[in-house]
């Protein structure tokens, strides 16, 4: 992608997230996005076939960094020397917190299903690498599903109860998930 295409894409993302801060996904039209991004309809469709494709791309952009294998020192947190599941979960939450102003708009209606399906896919990968096991009789895929759904719903709850820190949310999740350390 050349520099001009990157700038256009950033303008579309910026417009989309600004609109999500004000209204739910279902109420946002492509026309509103292109008006705010100051681009033409053809330009929008050259980058994204639909508004859902834009949402999927936004999810991918967020999750590719959030779920990266290597945790590096960042402005708000440093888990570069810690490689356990607790650190990875807290790292994810710090990055989701950066998007908290528009996450409630994404999690509303059908867009919430799109977001959650991508989010759960990445969570499955994370939890499968963690090697955690309950040591009980439940099958591993059941345990994985439980952890993924529990954490995804924890994040949904957090978007409605924003006064908790990423560390506190991690503690809540680990305390209520007997499958964790």
C-alpha positions as CSV (number, residue, x, y, z in Angstrom):
1,X,0.0,0.0,0.0
2,X,1.4,3.4,-0.9
3,X,1.5,6.4,1.3
4,X,-1.6,8.0,-0.2
5,X,-3.6,4.8,0.2
6,X,-2.5,4.5,3.9
7,X,-3.6,8.1,4.5
8,X,-7.0,7.5,3.0
9,X,-7.4,4.3,5.0
10,X,-6.5,6.2,8.2
11,X,-9.0,8.9,7.4
12,X,-11.7,6.3,6.9
13,X,-10.8,4.6,10.2
14,X,-10.7,7.9,12.0
15,X,-14.1,8.9,10.7
16,X,-15.6,5.6,11.5
17,X,-14.3,5.5,15.1
18,X,-15.4,9.2,15.6
19,X,-18.9,8.2,14.5
20,X,-18.9,5.1,16.8
21,X,-18.3,7.4,19.7
22,X,-21.6,9.1,19.1
23,X,-23.9,6.4,17.8
24,X,-24.2,2.6,17.5
25,X,-22.8,0.9,14.4
26,X,-26.3,0.1,13.0
27,X,-27.1,3.8,12.7
28,X,-23.9,4.8,10.9
29,X,-24.1,5.0,7.1
30,X,-21.4,4.8,4.6
31,X,-22.4,8.3,3.5
32,X,-21.6,9.6,7.0
33,X,-18.2,7.9,7.0
34,X,-17.2,9.3,3.6
35,X,-18.5,12.8,4.5
36,X,-16.5,12.9,7.7
37,X,-13.4,11.3,6.0
38,X,-13.8,13.8,3.2
39,X,-13.4,11.2,0.5
40,X,-15.6,10.0,-2.4
41,X,-17.8,7.0,-2.4
42,X,-15.7,5.3,-5.1
43,X,-12.6,5.8,-2.9
44,X,-14.4,4.2,0.1
45,X,-15.4,1.2,-2.0
46,X,-11.9,0.8,-3.4
47,X,-10.8,0.1,0.2
48,X,-13.8,-1.7,1.7
49,X,-16.6,-3.5,-0.1
50,X,-19.1,-2.9,2.8
51,X,-19.4,-1.2,6.2
52,X,-19.0,-4.7,7.7
53,X,-15.7,-5.1,5.8
54,X,-14.6,-1.8,7.4
55,X,-15.5,-3.2,10.8
56,X,-13.6,-6.5,10.2
57,X,-10.6,-4.5,9.1
58,X,-10.7,-2.3,12.2
59,X,-10.9,-5.4,14.4
60,X,-7.9,-6.9,12.6
61,X,-5.9,-3.7,13.0
62,X,-6.6,-3.6,16.7
63,X,-6.1,-7.4,17.4
64,X,-3.0,-7.9,15.4
65,X,-1.0,-5.7,17.8
66,X,-3.0,-6.5,20.9
67,X,-2.5,-10.2,20.5
68,X,1.1,-10.1,19.3
69,X,3.4,-12.8,20.5
70,X,6.1,-10.5,21.8
71,X,5.1,-8.0,24.5
72,X,7.1,-4.9,24.4
73,X,7.5,-1.9,26.7
74,X,4.8,0.7,25.9
75,X,3.8,4.1,27.2
76,X,1.0,2.8,29.5
77,X,2.5,-0.6,30.5
78,X,5.5,-2.9,30.3
79,X,5.1,-6.6,30.2
80,X,8.3,-7.2,28.1
81,X,9.9,-9.2,30.9
82,X,6.8,-11.2,31.9
83,X,5.4,-13.9,29.7
84,X,2.6,-15.5,31.6
85,X,-1.1,-15.5,30.8
86,X,-2.0,-12.9,33.4
87,X,0.4,-10.4,31.7
88,X,-1.0,-11.2,28.3
89,X,-4.5,-10.7,29.4
90,X,-3.6,-7.4,31.1
91,X,-1.8,-6.3,27.9
92,X,-4.9,-7.0,25.9
93,X,-7.0,-5.0,28.3
94,X,-4.7,-2.0,28.2
95,X,-5.1,-1.9,24.4
96,X,-8.8,-2.3,24.5
97,X,-9.0,0.5,27.1
98,X,-7.4,2.8,24.4
99,X,-10.5,2.1,22.3
100,X,-13.0,2.3,25.1
101,X,-14.5,5.5,23.8
102,X,-16.0,3.7,20.8
103,X,-16.1,0.1,21.9
104,X,-19.6,0.3,23.2
105,X,-20.7,1.5,19.8
106,X,-19.0,-1.5,18.2
107,X,-20.5,-4.0,20.7
108,X,-24.0,-2.9,20.0
109,X,-26.3,-4.8,17.6
110,X,-24.9,-6.9,14.8
111,X,-21.5,-5.2,14.9
112,X,-21.0,-6.8,18.3
113,X,-21.3,-10.2,16.8
114,X,-18.7,-9.3,14.2
115,X,-16.3,-7.9,16.8
116,X,-16.9,-10.8,19.2
117,X,-16.3,-13.5,16.5
118,X,-12.9,-11.9,15.6
119,X,-12.1,-11.3,19.3
120,X,-12.9,-14.9,20.2
121,X,-10.8,-16.3,17.4
122,X,-7.8,-14.4,18.7
123,X,-8.6,-15.4,22.3
124,X,-8.8,-19.1,21.3
125,X,-5.2,-18.8,19.9
126,X,-4.0,-17.1,23.1
127,X,-5.6,-19.5,25.5
128,X,-4.5,-22.6,23.5
129,X,-0.9,-21.4,23.7
130,X,-1.1,-20.8,27.4
131,X,-1.3,-24.5,28.1
132,X,-3.6,-24.0,31.0
133,X,-5.6,-27.1,32.1
134,X,-8.2,-27.7,34.8
135,X,-6.9,-31.2,35.5
136,X,-10.6,-32.3,35.7
137,X,-12.8,-34.3,33.5
138,X,-14.0,-31.6,31.2
139,X,-12.7,-31.9,27.6
140,X,-10.1,-29.4,26.6
141,X,-12.3,-27.9,23.9
142,X,-15.0,-27.3,26.5
143,X,-12.5,-25.6,28.8
144,X,-11.3,-23.4,25.9
145,X,-14.8,-22.4,24.9
146,X,-15.5,-21.5,28.6
147,X,-12.4,-19.4,28.9
148,X,-13.0,-17.6,25.6
149,X,-16.6,-16.8,26.2
150,X,-16.0,-15.8,29.8
151,X,-13.2,-13.3,28.9
152,X,-15.2,-11.9,25.9
153,X,-18.2,-11.3,28.1
154,X,-15.9,-9.8,30.8
155,X,-14.7,-7.2,28.2
156,X,-18.3,-6.5,27.2
157,X,-19.2,-5.9,30.9
158,X,-16.1,-3.7,31.3
159,X,-17.3,-1.4,28.5
160,X,-20.4,-0.7,30.7
161,X,-18.3,-0.4,33.9
162,X,-15.3,1.6,32.9
163,X,-14.1,2.6,36.3
164,X,-11.9,-0.5,36.7
165,X,-8.3,-0.8,35.7
166,X,-6.9,-3.4,33.3
167,X,-5.2,-5.1,36.3
168,X,-8.5,-5.2,38.3
169,X,-10.4,-6.7,35.3
170,X,-7.6,-9.3,34.9
171,X,-7.9,-10.2,38.6
172,X,-11.7,-10.5,38.3
173,X,-11.3,-12.8,35.3
174,X,-8.7,-15.0,36.9
175,X,-10.5,-15.1,40.3
176,X,-13.7,-16.3,38.6
177,X,-12.1,-18.6,36.1
178,X,-11.0,-21.7,38.0
179,X,-9.1,-22.9,35.0
180,X,-6.5,-20.1,35.4
181,X,-3.5,-20.2,37.6
